[in-house]
């Protein structure tokens, strides 16, 4: 079984929590499925869940280099040097990252409002980036954008491999083939 979930902001990417925070169990009633990859509590968007261990391994093992595409709202407006640095793969505290696809895009018109909304500061503009990675380190997108001087304010995973959100709203679940 393969499921797609649009994980809402503020939801833990696990099925239980001893602190009573929202978890995947609030959205997924299927038994014996597990996330193939993770999204931080403060990230949102596309998450695959499966009961197929070998498939989960192919999707998450860095050796298979499955592309993962994210939309990142960042503080500031990127210049070509910052985009070049992202594309080259910045060096983080845990070592260099692989090169990534990075482009400045218009704010997606299909994107749902976040609750709570991202902080607004009149004097500091924001921009949207589409980033495609082929590895998945802890908080990697946030650390990469910060490393080039563009802190991430909002992070939405748009796709993994050939699968994407494709109209899935926050909290909605869809079975995939």
N, C-alpha and C positions, 0 to 999 in steps of 0.2 A: 504494500500500500504506500502511496506517495501523496502527501497532502501539502497544500500551500496555505499559509496563514499570513495575513497582513497584521504583524504584531504591533499593537498600539504602543505609544510612548508610555513609559512607567510600568510596563509589564516585565516581570522576570522571565528569562528564557529557560525556565525549569517548571516542573509540575507541582512542587511543594515548596513551602516557605514557612519556617517556624516563627516569622515575624508578622505574618498575616498580610503580606503585600500581594498584589495581583500577580498571578502566574499563568502559564499556558493552560492549566486545568480550567481556568475561567472561560476558555474559548474552544478547547479541544476535548471532546468526549470520547474519541476513539481510544481504545485500549492498546497498550504495547507499541505505541509510536513514540519516537524520540526525535529531538531536533537534530538535523544534519547541519551542524554549525551553530553559531550563537550570535545573538544581537544583545548588546548591553541594554540595561534597563532604560537608559536615556536615549536609545536609538529605536527606530521604528521601521516598519516595512516588511519586505519579503523574507519569509522563513520557511524552509522545507522541513517536513517531519516525515519519518518513514519507520517501518518495521523491518526494513531490509538492511541488515548490517553491512554487507559488501557494498551496496549502493551508498550508504552513509559514508563509508570509508572513501569511496571514489570521489564523493562530493567534497569531503573535508580534508583529505590528505594533500599537503602542499605539493607532493610529487606529481599529482594529477593536474595541478594548475587550472582548476575550474575558474573561469572569470566570474567575478562578483562586481556588480555595478552599483554605485552609491550616488545619491544626490546629497551634496553637502552645502548647507547655507553657511557661509563664512563671514566673519567680521572683516570688513575692508573690501577693496576691489583689487583683484589680482593683476599684476603686471606680467609681461611676457617672461621675465626672469623667474618669477615665482612658479608660473606654469611649467617652464622648462625644468626647474628643480624638482617639481612633482613628477613630471614625466620620466626624469632620469632615475628617480627613486632616492629620496633623501636618506641620509644616514641617521638612524635613531639610536638611542642608548643601547638597544640590544642588537645593533649592527645595521648594515645597509639593507634597504628594501629593494625588491625587484622593481624594474621600471613599470610605470602605470600609464594608462590612458587618462588624460586630464584635459578637460575643456571647460571654458566659461560658458554658461548657458543662461537663457532667460529663466526667470522663475517659472516652474512648471504650472500651467494653468489648471491641470487636473489634480493637483495636490490638495489634500484635505487640510483644514486648519488644525493646528496642534493645540492640545489642551494640556497644560497651560501654554499660552503663546510664548514664542521666543521673545526675550527682552528687546525692547525697541529703544535705540538711542539716536536722537535727532542728528547729532554731530558725527556719527560714525556710520558710513554706508555699509550695506551688506551685499553679497553676491552669491550666486549659485554656481557650483561646479558639479560636473559629472565625472566621476573617477571610477576606472575599471582596474581592479587588482586581481592578481593571480596567486595571492597568498593571503593568509588571514591571521595575523598576529593580534594580540589583545589590544583593543582600542587603536588599531593601526591608522585608520583614516584620520581620526582626531589628532594623533601624534604627528602624522605626516603634514597635515595642514598647519598645525602649530609650528612645526619645524621651519616652514617657509614664511611664517609671519601672518598666517590667515587662520586664526582660531575658529573651530567649527562651533556653530550655534545650534544647528539642527542637522541630524543625519538620518537619511532614509535609504534603506537598501531597496533598489529597484529590481534587481534580477540576480539569479545564480545560474550559470551555464545557459541553457536554452529556455529556462523558465523565468517568467516575470510576473509582476503584480497584475498587469493586464486588467485593470478596472476593479480589482479586489479592494474593498474598503476596510478601514481599520477594524480588527476583530473578526472579519469574515474569513471563512475557511472554504477551500475548494479541493476536491480530489483531482489529482492529475493522473495522466496515463504514463 
